[in-house]
Amino acid sequence: MKIRNFLAAVLCAAIMMPLCACGEGGNDGMLSEKNLKPLGRTYFSDGRIYCALSGTGVEFSCTGKSCTVTVEGDSSVSAGNIDNFSRVAIYLDGERVINDMVDKMPETYTVFEGDSERTAEVRIIKLSESPMSNFVITSIDVPDGTVSPLPEKDRLIEFVGDSITCGYGVDDEDMNHHFSTRTEDVTKTYAFKTAETLNADWSMVSFSGYGIISGYSDGEKKVTEQALPQYYGSYGHTWAKNGDFSPQDTKWKFERQPDVVVINLGTNDDSYCKNIPERCEEFKTEYISFLKTVRKKNPDAAIICSLGIMGQNLYPYIEEAVSAYTEETGDENVSCLRFDNQSPEDGIAADWHPTERTHAKASAKLVEKIRQVTGWED
């Protein structure tokens, strides 16, 4: 029997409190940030939890004999293309116990059930990215149970990137295969591995094919609709629809400040820039502008500007952008990191994307860099 456990989100506010089954009227306000720890840019509204960006979700501790949760997909589900459905995972006490595609609307998952009461830590993560699909948690039921949100970690790292940060194709090591949310897994990326190694909370703002001035291009047309900076101040971006929630039109409040912001953009811009001087200069100019935006929103964060896993042509322009930005603003809390280009000996995933082995090597290099700029020792 397949256990379709999904979230064990259960609630209580600052103190633990008994939970009852959610009736037809909804969750009575229990699905809120007072009761669950959000992961990344997870959106709470009117007893519903919206998960769009890679790595969004919730985590908490709960006690009870059973827990179920109801999840709804979005318009990508009704379109019927499973390669665009949301991919989700649930962990019980650190072990992944469910790996599923949100393919029904709505669907109720059992997190755990038994005759005896148990206490568990639960983490729910959206493994796939936001443009294709998102999902919403609409109800949670832990009869006669208790719950409390897990505490925030002392550290927070934000990752701003493209398909590499999303984990494009990481579960499909055939370079001739193409995009599918089924083979995306953000937990296998350099970003997630870095946060876990440094015992930090994370936030991912990443979309496959996006860049600073252009998305992936044939080299002739600048794909401005896939320039990421326009979405940096939002909860994400999606082509799908889930009720009235529009992540690109919902402003992110930047209330919790990251200690580090890692920018890994430029791979897709390179498909447009093509070493053409004026295009590369435009990239540099807009990179400086984006740095100013990131700094305005995150005044105290160490900013690391990286590139290189799938090509390094624009890295010198990133170095020039950082140098010019620092000279203009006096902000010296910005630095560069050149990742090593992926090697065939570590395999090549779908559409020439990095494998988990490549991600692990990149993470090791990034961890060393973050320790250097922050002084973190453990």
C-alpha positions in Angstrom: 0.0 0.0 0.0 1.5 3.3 -1.0 1.5 5.7 1.9 0.7 9.1 0.5 1.8 11.0 3.5 2.2 14.6 2.8 2.4 17.3 5.4 2.0 16.8 9.0 1.3 20.4 9.5 -0.4 20.8 12.8 -0.8 23.6 14.9 -0.6 25.4 18.0 0.7 28.9 18.5 3.5 29.8 20.9 2.2 27.1 23.2 1.0 23.7 22.3 -2.7 23.2 22.0 -5.1 20.4 21.1 -6.2 20.2 17.5 -9.5 19.0 16.1 -10.6 18.0 12.7 -11.1 20.9 10.3 -14.8 21.2 9.3 -16.3 22.5 6.1 -15.8 26.0 7.2 -12.0 25.7 6.9 -9.1 25.7 9.4 -10.4 28.3 11.8 -7.2 30.3 11.4 -4.9 27.5 12.4 -2.9 27.4 9.1 -0.9 30.4 9.9 2.7 31.5 10.6 1.9 31.5 14.3 1.5 27.7 14.1 3.9 26.5 11.4 7.5 27.5 10.5 7.5 28.7 6.9 10.4 27.6 4.6 11.5 30.3 2.2 8.8 32.5 0.6 5.8 30.5 1.6 2.6 32.5 1.6 -0.1 32.2 4.3 -3.6 33.7 3.6 -7.0 33.0 5.1 -6.3 29.5 6.3 -4.5 28.5 3.1 -0.7 27.9 2.6 0.6 28.6 -0.9 3.9 27.0 -2.0 5.3 28.3 -5.3 9.1 28.7 -5.3 11.5 25.8 -5.1 12.2 24.9 -1.4 9.0 26.5 0.0 6.9 24.6 2.5 6.6 24.3 6.3 8.1 22.4 9.2 6.9 21.7 12.7 6.8 19.2 15.6 3.6 17.4 16.3 2.2 14.7 18.7 -0.8 12.5 17.9 -2.0 9.2 16.6 -2.7 10.5 13.1 -2.4 13.5 10.8 -3.9 14.2 7.4 -3.7 17.2 5.1 -5.6 18.2 2.0 -3.6 19.7 -0.9 -4.9 21.3 -4.1 -3.0 21.7 -7.4 -3.4 24.5 -9.8 -4.4 25.0 -13.5 -1.4 22.9 -14.6 -3.2 19.9 -13.2 -6.3 20.5 -15.2 -4.1 20.9 -18.3 -3.1 17.3 -17.7 0.7 17.6 -18.3 2.4 15.7 -15.5 5.8 17.2 -16.5 4.4 20.5 -15.2 2.8 19.3 -11.9 4.3 20.3 -8.6 6.7 17.8 -7.0 6.6 17.5 -3.2 8.4 15.6 -0.5 7.7 15.0 3.2 10.2 14.1 5.8 9.5 12.5 9.2 12.3 12.8 11.7 14.7 13.6 8.9 13.8 10.7 6.6 12.0 11.3 3.3 8.8 9.2 3.5 6.9 10.6 0.5 7.9 11.8 -2.9 4.9 12.6 -5.0 3.5 14.7 -7.8 0.4 16.8 -7.0 -1.8 15.3 -9.6 -5.3 15.6 -8.1 -7.3 18.5 -7.0 -8.0 18.2 -4.1 -6.1 15.3 -2.6 -5.9 14.2 1.1 -2.6 12.7 2.3 -1.9 10.7 5.4 1.2 11.9 7.2 1.1 9.1 9.8 -1.4 7.0 11.6 -1.4 4.3 14.2 -2.8 3.0 17.5 -0.2 4.7 19.6 0.6 8.4 20.0 3.9 9.5 18.5 5.9 12.7 18.4 7.7 13.6 15.2 9.4 16.5 13.4 7.9 17.0 10.0 9.3 19.0 7.0 7.4 19.5 3.8 9.3 20.8 0.8 8.3 21.8 -2.7 10.9 20.1 -4.8 10.0 21.8 -8.1 10.0 25.4 -9.3 7.2 27.9 -9.6 6.6 28.9 -13.2 5.0 25.6 -14.2 2.9 25.0 -11.1 2.2 25.6 -7.4 0.1 24.0 -4.8 -1.9 25.1 -1.8 -2.5 23.3 1.6 -6.2 23.8 2.4 -6.7 21.8 5.6 -5.0 19.8 8.3 -6.4 17.3 10.7 -4.7 15.9 13.9 -7.5 14.6 16.1 -6.7 15.3 19.8 -3.1 16.1 18.9 -0.7 18.9 19.6 1.8 20.8 17.5 4.4 23.5 17.7 6.5 25.2 15.0 10.1 24.3 14.9 12.4 27.2 15.8 14.1 29.4 13.2 17.8 28.7 12.8 20.3 31.3 13.7 21.3 31.7 10.1 19.4 32.4 6.8 20.8 32.1 3.3 19.0 33.4 0.2 19.8 31.9 -3.2 18.9 33.8 -6.3 19.4 31.8 -9.5 18.1 29.9 -12.5 17.6 26.2 -13.5 20.8 25.2 -11.6 19.4 26.5 -8.3 16.1 24.8 -9.1 17.7 21.4 -9.6 16.6 21.0 -13.2 17.1 17.4 -14.4 19.1 16.4 -11.3 17.1 13.1 -11.2 17.6 12.4 -14.9 21.2 11.8 -15.9 20.6 11.7 -19.6 21.8 14.9 -21.3 19.5 14.2 -24.2 16.3 14.4 -22.1 14.4 17.6 -21.5 12.6 19.5 -18.8 10.2 17.9 -16.4 9.2 18.9 -12.9 9.3 15.2 -12.1 13.1 15.3 -12.3 13.6 18.5 -10.4 14.7 18.2 -6.7 15.9 21.3 -5.0 17.2 19.2 -2.0 20.0 17.8 -4.3 21.3 21.3 -5.4 24.4 23.2 -4.3 22.1 25.7 -2.6 20.2 23.3 -0.4 23.3 21.3 0.4 25.1 24.5 1.4 22.3 25.6 3.8 22.1 22.2 5.4 25.9 22.0 5.8 26.0 25.4 7.5 22.9 24.7 9.6 21.0 27.6 8.0 17.5 28.2 6.9 17.1 28.9 3.2 15.1 30.8 0.7 15.3 30.1 -3.1 14.3 32.6 -5.7 15.0 30.8 -8.9 13.4 30.0 -12.3 14.7 27.8 -15.1 15.8 29.8 -18.2 15.9 33.2 -16.4 18.7 35.7 -16.3 19.7 39.3 -15.5 18.7 40.9 -18.8 17.5 37.9 -20.8 16.2 34.4 -20.5 17.5 31.5 -22.5 17.7 32.8 -26.1 18.6 31.7 -29.7 21.1 34.6 -29.6 18.9 36.9 -31.7 16.0 37.9 -29.5 16.4 39.2 -25.9 13.9 37.4 -23.8 13.1 40.2 -21.4 10.0 38.5 -19.9 12.5 36.0 -18.3 14.6 38.6 -16.6 14.6 37.6 -13.0 15.0 41.0 -11.3 11.4 42.0 -12.0 10.2 39.2 -9.7 12.8 39.6 -6.9 10.4 41.6 -4.8 7.6 39.0 -5.1 6.6 35.6 -3.8 7.6 34.1 -7.1 6.3 33.8 -10.6 4.0 31.3 -12.2 2.1 30.8 -15.5 -0.5 28.6 -13.7 -3.4 29.7 -11.6 -4.4 28.8 -8.1 -7.5 30.7 -7.0 -6.8 34.4 -6.6 -3.2 33.9 -5.6 -0.7 35.4 -8.0 2.9 35.1 -6.6 4.3 37.6 -9.0 1.7 40.2 -7.9 2.1 39.5 -4.2 4.9 41.5 -2.6 7.5 39.8 -0.4 8.0 41.9 2.8 11.7 41.1 3.5 10.9 41.0 7.2 13.4 38.3 8.1 16.8 39.4 6.8 19.2 36.9 5.4 22.8 36.8 6.6 24.0 35.9 3.1 22.6 36.3 -0.4 24.1 34.2 -3.2 23.4 35.3 -6.7 24.0 32.7 -9.4 22.8 34.3 -12.6 24.3 34.8 -16.1 24.2 31.3 -17.6 21.1 32.2 -19.7 22.2 35.7 -20.4 25.2 34.2 -22.1 23.0 32.6 -24.7 21.9 36.1 -25.7 25.1 38.0 -25.1 27.3 35.7 -27.3 30.4 37.7 -26.4 29.0 40.7 -28.2 30.6 43.7 -26.4 27.6 46.0 -26.2 25.4 43.1 -25.0 27.9 42.1 -22.4 28.2 45.8 -21.2 24.4 45.9 -20.9 24.6 42.8 -18.8 27.2 44.4 -16.5 25.1 47.6 -16.2 22.0 45.7 -15.2 23.9 43.5 -12.9 25.0 46.6 -11.0 21.4 47.8 -10.9 20.3 44.4 -9.5 23.0 44.5 -6.8 21.6 47.9 -5.7 18.1 46.3 -5.4 19.4 43.4 -3.4 21.4 45.6 -1.1 18.4 47.9 -0.6 16.2 45.0 0.5 19.0 43.2 2.5 21.1 46.0 4.0 23.3 43.8 6.2 23.7 40.7 4.1 27.0 39.5 2.7 26.3 39.2 -1.1 28.2 36.6 -3.1 28.0 36.9 -6.9 28.7 33.5 -8.5 28.7 31.8 -11.9 30.4 29.0 -13.7 28.8 25.6 -13.3 27.4 25.6 -16.9 29.7 28.2 -18.5 31.9 31.1 -17.4 31.9 33.5 -20.3 30.2 36.3 -18.4 32.1 35.8 -15.1 34.6 38.6 -15.9 31.7 41.0 -16.4 30.3 40.0 -13.0 33.7 40.8 -11.5 33.7 44.1 -13.3 30.1 44.8 -12.1 31.0 44.1 -8.4 34.1 46.3 -8.7 32.2 49.2 -10.2 29.4 48.8 -7.7 31.8 48.8 -4.7 33.6 51.8 -6.1 30.4 53.7 -6.6 28.7 52.8 -3.3 31.5 52.0 -0.9 29.8 48.7 -0.1 32.6 46.2 0.4 30.3 43.4 1.7 30.0 42.0 -1.9 32.3 39.5 -3.4 32.6 37.0 -6.3 32.9 33.3 -6.6 33.8 31.4 -9.8 32.3 27.9 -9.7 34.2 25.1 -11.5 32.6 24.1 -14.8 30.9 20.7 -14.6 33.0 17.8 -15.7 31.8 14.8 -17.7 33.4 12.5 -15.1 30.6 13.6 -12.7 27.9 12.9 -15.3 25.6 15.3 -17.2 21.9 15.5 -16.5 19.0 16.5 -18.7 19.6 19.3 -21.2 23.3 19.4 -20.0 22.5 20.3 -16.4 24.6 19.4 -13.4 24.2 16.1 -11.6 24.0 15.8 -7.8 27.7 15.0 -7.8 28.5 18.3 -9.5 26.1 20.1 -7.1 28.0 18.6 -4.1 31.3 19.9 -5.4 29.9 23.4 -6.0 28.4 23.4 -2.5 31.8 22.5 -1.0 33.3 25.5 -2.7 30.4 27.8 -1.7 30.5 26.7 1.9 34.2 27.6 2.1 33.5 31.0 0.5 30.6 31.7 3.0 32.8 30.8 5.9 35.4 33.1 4.6 33.1 36.1 4.3 31.1 35.5 7.5 33.5 34.0 9.9 31.2 31.1 10.5 33.1 28.2 11.9 30.6 25.3 12.2 
